[in-house]
Amino acid sequence: MNSNFIQLNSNIIQPGGIMLKAIISSKTKRKLLTLLLINPKRRFYIRELSMDIKENINSVWCELKKLFSIGLVFSEKRSKPTVL
């Protein structure tokens, strides 16, 4: 059996990366995932995500609901708006 190492190609998470475009058709979802993958420990407010990726908050919320449903992201309630 070959002992091959598997490693994530770092180009996949670069904004506008061709590979990410090939596997995720939604521009908003690509931007969200890129931001979240680059900042794995950071928590975001939904409005903050919207401003950071320069997308409409309704589009961001729509994509986040899909990511919530598959368990890729989670939220916690705070005294302020929802934090991711």
C-alpha positions as CSV (number, residue, x, y, z in Angstrom):
1,M,0.0,0.0,0.0
2,N,1.3,3.5,-0.9
3,S,1.9,5.9,1.9
4,N,0.6,9.1,0.2
5,F,-0.1,12.2,2.2
6,I,-3.3,14.1,1.6
7,Q,-3.3,17.8,2.0
8,L,-5.8,20.5,1.3
9,N,-4.7,22.7,-1.7
10,S,-4.4,26.2,-0.2
11,N,-5.7,27.7,-3.5
12,I,-9.1,26.3,-2.8
13,I,-9.8,28.9,-0.1
14,Q,-8.4,31.9,-1.8
15,P,-11.1,34.4,-2.8
16,G,-11.9,33.8,-6.5
17,G,-10.1,30.5,-6.4
18,I,-11.0,28.4,-9.5
19,M,-11.3,25.2,-7.5
20,L,-13.8,26.6,-5.1
21,K,-15.9,27.9,-8.0
22,A,-15.9,24.4,-9.5
23,I,-17.4,22.7,-6.4
24,I,-19.6,25.5,-5.0
25,S,-21.8,27.4,-7.5
26,S,-23.1,30.0,-5.1
27,K,-20.9,33.1,-5.0
28,T,-22.3,34.1,-1.6
29,K,-21.6,30.6,-0.2
30,R,-18.1,30.6,-1.6
31,K,-17.4,34.0,0.1
32,L,-18.9,32.9,3.4
33,L,-16.9,29.6,3.5
34,T,-13.7,31.4,2.5
35,L,-14.1,33.9,5.3
36,L,-15.0,31.2,7.8
37,L,-12.2,28.9,6.8
38,I,-9.6,31.6,6.9
39,N,-10.8,32.6,10.4
40,P,-11.7,29.3,12.1
41,K,-11.6,30.7,15.7
42,R,-13.3,34.0,15.0
43,R,-17.0,34.6,15.8
44,F,-19.1,36.7,13.5
45,Y,-22.4,38.6,13.7
46,I,-24.6,38.0,10.7
47,R,-24.5,41.7,9.7
48,E,-20.7,41.7,10.1
49,L,-20.5,38.7,7.7
50,S,-22.6,40.5,5.2
51,M,-20.4,43.6,5.3
52,D,-17.2,41.6,5.2
53,I,-18.1,39.7,2.1
54,K,-20.0,42.6,0.6
55,E,-23.2,40.7,0.0
56,N,-26.8,41.4,0.8
57,I,-27.8,40.3,4.3
58,N,-30.8,38.3,3.0
59,S,-28.5,36.3,0.7
60,V,-26.0,35.7,3.5
61,W,-28.8,34.5,5.8
62,C,-30.2,32.2,3.1
63,E,-26.8,30.5,2.6
64,L,-26.2,30.4,6.4
65,K,-29.5,28.5,6.9
66,K,-28.2,25.9,4.4
67,L,-24.9,25.6,6.2
68,F,-26.7,25.3,9.6
69,S,-28.9,22.5,8.3
70,I,-25.9,20.3,7.4
71,G,-24.0,21.2,10.6
72,L,-21.2,23.0,8.9
73,V,-21.7,26.1,11.0
74,F,-23.4,26.7,14.3
75,S,-24.7,29.7,16.2
76,E,-25.1,30.7,19.8
77,K,-27.4,33.4,21.3
78,R,-25.9,36.4,22.9
79,S,-27.5,39.6,24.2
80,K,-26.7,41.1,20.8
81,P,-27.7,39.5,17.4
82,T,-26.8,35.9,16.5
83,V,-23.0,35.1,16.6
84,L,-21.4,32.5,14.5
